[in-house]
Amino acid sequence: VLVLLNVVLLVGQLVCEDREAPRGLRAECVELIFFDPTGRVSRNSRFVLFLAMMQWLQAWTGIFPNWYVALSRQTGSFHRFVSGVVIFVLVPASLLRLVVWFVKPAGIGVVQRFAGLRHHLVDSVLIISWSLWLLMASISIATPAAVRHSGFKPSFVRDESEWKHLCTLFKYTLFL
């Protein structure tokens, strides 16, 4: 669902920014402030989708605390691809984008370039990529052997105190 919502937002923004788009379509885009990438509604929507992805990541790592062990013990090109993407692409690109954002944050109505691309495009692609990676990693560790190595324990989900702790972490997203 997160991937789909992010793709809809990204495609809508790209279509509305297209200078070659028919005049009627551009008029519709003006009315749909949701697709104005520098507007408050679009920026807030992208931030909410980012937080939802972060909460998903946090809940996932809470349920599978040793997910990295499960991924590293898997054999096959799909599992190596999933491990490599996070180590060599997603983490460095996300850290670089975070540093750029700390140094020079974009304000409302401001479009910045990052590696030749508009900042909102980079942000959307990163969120889509992380969401797809989480989906691929979930598929990768869904085998019985990998689940054993992932740290998942059914008793962890059944234990009320542990579950309350996980729910609190989920609710406050990385702040605890």
TIDRENGU-336143 format. One line per field, with one value per residue: x, y, z of N, C-alpha, C in turn; residue number from 1. Coordinates in pm, 1 decimal, decimal comma. Layout:
<nodes>
n_x [X|...] $
n_y [Y|...] $
n_z [Z|...] $
ca_x [X|...] $
ca_y [Y|...] $
ca_z [Z|...] $
c_x [X|...] $
c_y [Y|...] $
c_z [Z|...] $
nr [NUM|...] $
</nodes>
This chain:
<nodes>
n_x [83,2|194,9|390,8|230,7|81,7|292,3|389,4|167,4|158,1|409,4|394,8|176,7|287,2|497,4|356,0|206,2|409,1|507,6|585,6|503,5|256,2|-93,8|-298,6|-543,9|-499,6|-295,4|-441,7|-614,4|-426,6|-353,2|-574,9|-563,1|-402,7|-262,8|-74,4|119,6|450,0|598,2|421,8|242,8|56,4|136,8|401,6|354,7|210,6|405,2|578,0|418,8|387,3|652,3|691,6|512,3|638,8|873,8|767,3|673,2|916,1|1030,7|852,4|883,3|1157,4|1140,2|985,8|1138,5|1419,7|1681,6|1709,9|1908,0|2090,6|1940,4|1909,6|2177,2|2244,4|2103,5|2100,3|2151,5|2072,9|1870,4|1851,3|2109,4|2100,4|1901,1|2032,3|2260,3|2153,7|2053,2|2285,3|2473,9|2339,1|2081,5|2123,0|2364,0|2271,5|2046,0|2158,0|2325,8|2133,0|2000,4|2202,6|2238,3|1986,8|1994,0|2198,4|2111,4|1805,0|1503,2|1261,8|909,8|777,8|1025,1|1254,9|1503,0|1805,8|1936,2|2188,1|2131,8|1860,4|1527,1|1459,7|1228,9|1164,8|1382,4|1345,9|1096,3|1158,2|1348,3|1189,0|1004,1|1185,0|1290,2|1054,2|993,1|1221,5|1182,0|960,4|1072,2|1270,8|1112,2|987,6|1214,5|1301,7|1098,7|1105,0|1106,1|1360,8|1499,6|1338,9|1386,9|1646,7|1605,3|1529,7|1268,6|1006,1|723,7|631,6|717,2|538,2|308,1|357,2|251,8|379,6|610,0|487,3|349,0|566,3|674,7|457,4|454,4|700,2|640,5|436,2|562,9|769,3|1084,6|1169,2|1202,1] $
n_y [-118,5|123,6|155,9|179,1|416,1|603,5|583,2|674,5|940,2|1030,8|989,3|1154,2|1404,0|1419,7|1417,8|1652,0|1839,8|1832,4|2014,7|1980,5|1873,7|1850,6|2147,9|2136,7|1930,8|2041,2|2247,0|2100,2|2001,2|2228,2|2266,4|2036,7|2044,8|1863,7|1742,4|1931,4|1961,8|2137,0|2245,7|2283,4|2076,7|1856,1|1823,7|1765,1|1527,0|1359,1|1349,3|1220,5|971,4|893,2|872,2|662,8|455,1|442,8|361,8|112,1|-10,8|-3,0|-162,2|-401,1|-460,2|-493,5|-723,8|-904,8|-921,9|-1007,4|-989,2|-938,0|-1142,7|-1360,3|-1291,3|-1295,2|-1562,5|-1686,3|-1843,3|-1788,7|-1587,5|-1393,4|-1338,6|-1245,4|-1017,8|-866,7|-822,9|-683,3|-452,1|-299,3|-249,0|-134,7|53,7|168,9|252,8|421,5|616,9|720,9|824,3|1020,5|1188,0|1269,0|1413,9|1621,9|1737,7|1824,1|2015,6|2197,5|2259,1|2239,5|2489,0|2582,0|2599,4|2595,5|2445,8|2215,7|2083,6|1758,2|1558,5|1625,6|1587,4|1678,0|1753,6|1645,6|1437,5|1265,4|1207,9|1075,0|852,4|728,0|656,6|484,0|289,1|194,0|91,3|-110,9|-264,3|-352,7|-515,5|-710,0|-812,2|-919,3|-1125,2|-1270,9|-1363,3|-1528,1|-1800,2|-2114,6|-2186,4|-1943,1|-1784,4|-1893,1|-1802,0|-1531,3|-1425,4|-1412,9|-1494,5|-1669,7|-1651,6|-1401,5|-1232,6|-1310,6|-1246,9|-1012,1|-786,0|-751,4|-707,7|-470,2|-297,7|-303,3|-192,2|62,7|160,9|157,4|344,0|583,8|606,5|560,1|743,3|659,9] $
n_z [0,0|81,6|-115,5|-343,9|-286,2|-274,5|-535,6|-683,2|-591,4|-681,2|-964,6|-1022,7|-954,6|-1141,0|-1384,6|-1356,8|-1350,6|-1604,7|-1877,8|-2133,7|-2118,3|-2198,3|-2209,5|-2068,7|-1887,0|-1730,8|-1613,6|-1454,4|-1277,3|-1135,3|-980,3|-827,4|-565,5|-429,0|-589,4|-631,9|-601,0|-439,1|-268,5|43,7|109,0|-47,0|44,4|315,8|282,1|166,7|385,3|578,2|454,5|460,7|740,9|792,1|656,7|810,0|1055,9|984,3|926,2|1181,1|1334,0|1196,8|1238,0|1509,8|1536,1|1394,0|1516,0|1454,9|1177,0|988,6|1025,5|942,0|671,8|586,7|608,0|416,7|95,4|-252,7|-539,5|-520,1|-244,2|-190,6|-349,0|-214,6|30,9|-58,0|-179,8|33,8|181,7|2,3|-153,3|-57,9|217,9|202,5|11,6|142,3|378,2|268,3|150,8|383,7|516,2|331,9|356,2|624,2|609,8|413,3|412,1|220,3|167,8|177,1|-142,3|-259,4|-476,8|-482,0|-621,2|-641,5|-715,2|-977,4|-992,7|-895,1|-553,1|-429,1|-596,6|-559,8|-285,8|-292,1|-452,8|-290,1|-65,9|-187,8|-272,0|-24,0|85,7|-100,0|-60,6|204,4|163,4|-10,0|161,8|361,0|219,4|165,8|417,4|491,1|482,2|660,2|772,6|767,4|930,1|1180,4|1226,3|1231,9|1471,6|1541,9|1756,0|1849,1|2110,3|2185,1|2059,8|2188,7|2456,5|2676,3|2796,0|2636,3|2390,7|2443,1|2475,1|2214,5|2075,9|2190,0|2099,4|1826,1|1818,3|1895,5|1717,7|1687,9|1880,8|2136,5] $
ca_x [0,0|285,2|452,5|128,9|55,0|408,3|395,0|60,2|203,0|522,0|347,2|96,5|377,3|570,2|262,5|169,1|525,1|541,8|551,2|445,0|122,9|-201,9|-341,1|-651,8|-440,1|-226,0|-544,4|-657,2|-319,1|-358,4|-681,8|-520,7|-283,2|-194,3|35,3|218,4|556,1|651,9|313,8|234,0|-19,2|222,0|514,5|303,4|175,5|529,9|629,9|334,6|423,9|784,4|672,6|448,5|742,9|962,0|697,4|674,3|1052,8|1051,9|775,1|944,5|1281,1|1101,7|938,0|1252,6|1535,7|1805,8|1679,6|2033,0|2148,9|1859,8|1944,0|2315,0|2255,0|2030,6|2178,8|2076,5|2096,6|1769,6|1887,1|2229,0|2055,5|1832,1|2135,6|2347,2|2082,4|2045,2|2419,0|2549,7|2259,9|1981,4|2178,8|2446,5|2190,9|1960,6|2243,9|2367,2|2016,6|1976,7|2305,6|2204,3|1868,5|2036,6|2280,9|2034,7|1667,1|1420,8|1141,8|788,3|792,8|1164,6|1294,1|1648,2|1856,0|2020,5|2239,8|2064,0|1716,9|1456,0|1468,8|1108,7|1174,0|1479,1|1281,5|993,4|1223,9|1407,6|1082,8|955,7|1290,0|1292,3|932,2|1011,5|1323,2|1118,5|877,0|1162,0|1335,0|1009,4|975,0|1339,5|1313,7|973,7|1125,8|1118,3|1499,8|1535,8|1262,7|1458,5|1764,3|1565,6|1500,7|1125,0|955,8|580,0|607,9|740,3|413,7|206,8|391,3|188,1|474,5|692,5|402,4|325,2|689,6|680,6|352,3|500,1|802,0|571,3|359,7|648,5|863,5|1227,9|1204,0|1225,5] $
ca_y [0,0|239,5|169,4|228,9|556,9|682,0|585,4|764,6|1076,6|1061,5|1000,2|1276,3|1519,1|1422,8|1456,5|1792,7|1924,4|1820,1|2135,8|1936,5|1819,2|1932,4|2260,4|2093,5|1852,3|2133,8|2318,4|2006,3|1991,6|2346,7|2242,5|1927,1|2094,2|1745,7|1707,7|2039,4|1908,6|2234,9|2292,6|2229,7|1950,9|1750,9|1803,4|1694,2|1391,0|1283,9|1327,7|1118,9|843,5|861,8|824,2|531,8|359,9|428,8|281,2|-24,0|-59,2|-24,2|-278,7|-517,1|-492,5|-540,3|-861,2|-983,2|-845,3|-1053,6|-1004,4|-934,4|-1277,3|-1445,2|-1259,3|-1334,7|-1709,4|-1734,3|-1858,5|-1757,6|-1452,8|-1299,7|-1301,6|-1160,5|-889,5|-795,8|-778,2|-585,2|-326,6|-218,7|-209,4|-54,9|155,4|241,8|320,9|537,9|721,2|782,9|905,6|1138,5|1276,9|1324,5|1516,0|1737,7|1800,6|1895,9|2130,1|2294,9|2212,9|2314,7|2548,5|2573,9|2668,9|2588,2|2319,6|2198,2|1974,6|1660,3|1472,7|1663,5|1560,4|1758,1|1687,9|1567,3|1314,2|1180,4|1161,9|975,8|730,6|662,3|595,4|369,7|187,0|133,7|11,5|-232,3|-346,4|-419,0|-622,4|-816,4|-873,7|-1002,3|-1246,3|-1345,2|-1432,1|-1599,3|-1945,4|-2163,8|-2179,9|-1803,2|-1733,8|-1936,7|-1716,4|-1390,2|-1383,4|-1414,4|-1594,4|-1650,4|-1611,2|-1257,0|-1167,5|-1343,5|-1185,9|-880,9|-678,0|-730,0|-650,7|-330,5|-224,7|-288,4|-96,5|195,5|200,5|183,0|468,0|700,6|601,6|581,4|846,4|598,3] $
ca_z [0,0|83,7|-247,3|-435,4|-255,7|-314,9|-681,7|-728,2|-563,1|-768,9|-1102,8|-1029,8|-955,3|-1267,5|-1489,8|-1338,9|-1379,8|-1745,4|-1953,7|-2260,1|-2092,0|-2255,2|-2126,3|-1979,8|-1779,2|-1640,2|-1537,2|-1350,5|-1178,6|-1049,9|-883,1|-740,4|-496,2|-376,2|-678,5|-641,0|-515,4|-345,1|-183,4|179,7|112,7|-101,7|135,8|433,3|240,3|154,8|520,2|642,0|394,2|515,1|878,0|786,9|620,4|925,9|1155,9|933,9|947,2|1324,1|1376,5|1132,8|1309,4|1642,7|1524,0|1344,9|1563,5|1390,6|1034,8|911,5|1034,2|854,3|533,1|554,4|602,2|299,5|-26,3|-373,4|-592,0|-468,5|-107,2|-199,7|-402,6|-106,4|125,6|-122,5|-205,0|155,7|226,7|-93,5|-222,3|20,7|335,3|164,4|-53,2|243,7|465,6|191,9|139,1|516,4|540,4|247,7|414,3|744,4|572,2|335,2|394,5|125,3|226,5|96,4|-269,4|-304,0|-537,6|-484,2|-705,7|-574,4|-822,4|-1100,5|-983,6|-795,6|-422,7|-398,0|-674,5|-488,9|-162,8|-325,6|-500,6|-172,9|14,7|-264,3|-268,7|109,5|101,5|-179,5|5,3|318,5|109,1|-57,1|278,1|425,7|137,8|178,1|547,1|520,9|484,0|799,1|821,0|789,3|1044,9|1301,0|1243,9|1234,5|1608,0|1563,3|1850,3|1872,5|2249,4|2191,5|2020,3|2289,2|2584,6|2678,2|2826,5|2516,9|2287,7|2479,9|2445,3|2069,6|2037,0|2231,0|2001,9|1701,5|1830,3|1906,9|1605,9|1708,9|1979,3|2266,5] $
c_x [88,3|349,8|352,9|98,6|170,6|419,9|288,3|102,5|314,5|477,3|262,2|182,3|451,3|480,2|228,5|286,2|561,5|492,7|484,6|303,6|16,4|-251,4|-450,4|-599,1|-366,8|-325,7|-597,8|-552,4|-319,2|-464,7|-644,7|-391,5|-202,4|-70,8|133,7|333,2|614,0|545,6|309,3|164,3|67,6|338,9|470,1|266,2|300,1|588,1|549,9|367,3|562,0|772,2|607,3|550,7|839,0|896,9|691,8|812,0|1077,8|976,1|838,2|1072,7|1252,3|1056,0|1050,4|1382,7|1669,2|1784,8|1805,8|2103,4|2073,4|1891,9|2082,6|2330,2|2179,8|2126,7|2090,3|2093,9|1994,4|1807,9|2012,6|2192,9|1989,3|1933,7|2221,3|2281,0|2080,0|2182,2|2483,5|2471,4|2172,8|2040,0|2268,1|2364,9|2103,4|2041,5|2290,0|2252,6|1985,1|2076,3|2275,4|2084,7|1904,3|2112,6|2198,7|1892,6|1591,2|1298,0|1022,7|808,8|933,8|1191,0|1445,9|1683,4|1949,7|2061,6|2166,3|1914,3|1653,5|1449,0|1346,9|1106,5|1268,4|1415,4|1178,1|1054,6|1288,5|1301,5|1024,8|1057,6|1297,1|1170,2|941,5|1115,9|1263,7|1030,5|963,9|1231,1|1236,1|990,2|1097,4|1350,5|1187,0|989,8|1144,5|1260,9|1539,5|1462,3|1330,8|1578,3|1728,6|1537,6|1352,2|1087,7|807,3|550,3|629,1|612,7|305,5|231,9|343,2|286,4|564,7|611,9|371,3|447,3|701,6|576,7|390,7|606,5|738,4|499,3|449,2|765,5|1003,6|1264,8|1228,7|1345,8] $
c_y [125,7|262,5|229,6|377,1|647,0|691,5|679,3|910,1|1118,0|1080,2|1125,5|1401,1|1531,0|1466,7|1604,7|1887,6|1925,5|1941,7|2101,6|1881,8|1909,6|2036,9|2220,8|2014,3|1942,0|2213,2|2229,5|1997,2|2111,3|2328,4|2131,2|1966,6|1980,7|1711,2|1820,8|2003,1|2007,8|2288,9|2221,6|2094,0|1835,7|1720,4|1726,5|1550,1|1305,1|1254,8|1219,9|980,6|799,2|806,9|686,5|423,9|337,9|344,2|135,5|-85,4|-90,3|-145,7|-406,5|-557,9|-535,1|-684,9|-955,0|-914,8|-886,2|-1076,4|-1011,7|-1069,7|-1370,5|-1418,5|-1309,9|-1486,1|-1768,8|-1746,8|-1827,3|-1612,1|-1350,8|-1249,3|-1214,4|-1022,3|-806,0|-741,7|-667,9|-451,2|-239,0|-167,5|-109,1|56,4|235,6|317,5|438,9|651,0|793,7|870,8|1033,2|1238,0|1342,3|1434,8|1640,8|1811,6|1878,6|2024,0|2237,2|2244,3|2301,7|2367,8|2530,8|2658,4|2665,2|2449,9|2316,2|2082,3|1887,6|1559,9|1499,6|1642,2|1649,8|1681,0|1602,5|1437,4|1215,9|1123,1|1052,6|845,2|655,7|591,7|473,3|255,9|118,3|45,4|-118,6|-324,6|-420,7|-535,5|-739,1|-887,4|-961,6|-1132,4|-1335,1|-1421,4|-1507,1|-1750,7|-1991,8|-2154,4|-2036,3|-1744,3|-1772,9|-1845,5|-1568,6|-1337,7|-1378,5|-1527,7|-1569,2|-1606,7|-1460,9|-1180,7|-1192,1|-1277,3|-1040,7|-767,3|-647,6|-662,7|-503,9|-244,3|-200,1|-187,7|46,3|246,8|235,5|316,4|590,7|700,6|649,2|684,6|788,9|508,5] $
c_z [0,0|-52,0|-345,2|-411,1|-298,1|-466,8|-737,6|-707,1|-658,4|-913,5|-1120,1|-1034,7|-1087,6|-1382,5|-1478,5|-1365,5|-1527,5|-1823,0|-2087,0|-2242,2|-2154,2|-2155,9|-2027,3|-1860,6|-1680,0|-1556,6|-1424,9|-1239,9|-1084,5|-942,5|-784,8|-670,1|-434,0|-459,4|-702,2|-547,1|-415,3|-250,4|-48,9|184,6|62,8|-9,7|260,2|399,5|227,0|292,5|593,5|585,4|441,4|657,1|881,2|750,7|736,6|1034,7|1112,9|956,3|1094,6|1375,6|1320,1|1204,3|1453,3|1640,7|1479,6|1387,8|1500,7|1241,4|950,1|914,4|939,6|707,7|495,9|542,7|483,7|181,7|-145,6|-412,7|-540,1|-330,0|-105,0|-252,8|-293,7|-5,1|65,6|-144,6|-80,5|196,7|132,6|-160,8|-126,3|139,8|294,0|100,9|48,2|338,3|394,7|179,6|273,8|548,8|458,8|306,1|540,4|709,0|503,0|312,5|295,4|198,2|134,7|-28,8|-325,9|-362,4|-542,5|-575,3|-623,7|-680,8|-953,6|-1100,1|-877,9|-664,0|-390,8|-477,0|-606,2|-361,9|-191,3|-371,9|-383,7|-88,5|-56,4|-258,0|-133,4|130,5|22,3|-116,6|124,5|272,5|62,5|59,7|353,6|350,9|157,9|309,8|586,6|519,9|628,7|854,9|852,2|909,4|1175,3|1330,1|1261,6|1375,5|1638,7|1656,8|1870,9|2015,8|2266,9|2157,1|2125,2|2424,4|2585,7|2706,0|2706,7|2405,8|2316,3|2448,1|2294,0|2020,3|2074,7|2135,0|1868,6|1705,9|1828,8|1808,5|1639,1|1814,1|2117,4|2260,7] $
nr [1|2|3|4|5|6|7|8|9|10|11|12|13|14|15|16|17|18|19|20|21|22|23|24|25|26|27|28|29|30|31|32|33|34|35|36|37|38|39|40|41|42|43|44|45|46|47|48|49|50|51|52|53|54|55|56|57|58|59|60|61|62|63|64|65|66|67|68|69|70|71|72|73|74|75|76|77|78|79|80|81|82|83|84|85|86|87|88|89|90|91|92|93|94|95|96|97|98|99|100|101|102|103|104|105|106|107|108|109|110|111|112|113|114|115|116|117|118|119|120|121|122|123|124|125|126|127|128|129|130|131|132|133|134|135|136|137|138|139|140|141|142|143|144|145|146|147|148|149|150|151|152|153|154|155|156|157|158|159|160|161|162|163|164|165|166|167|168|169|170|171|172|173|174|175|176] $
</nodes>
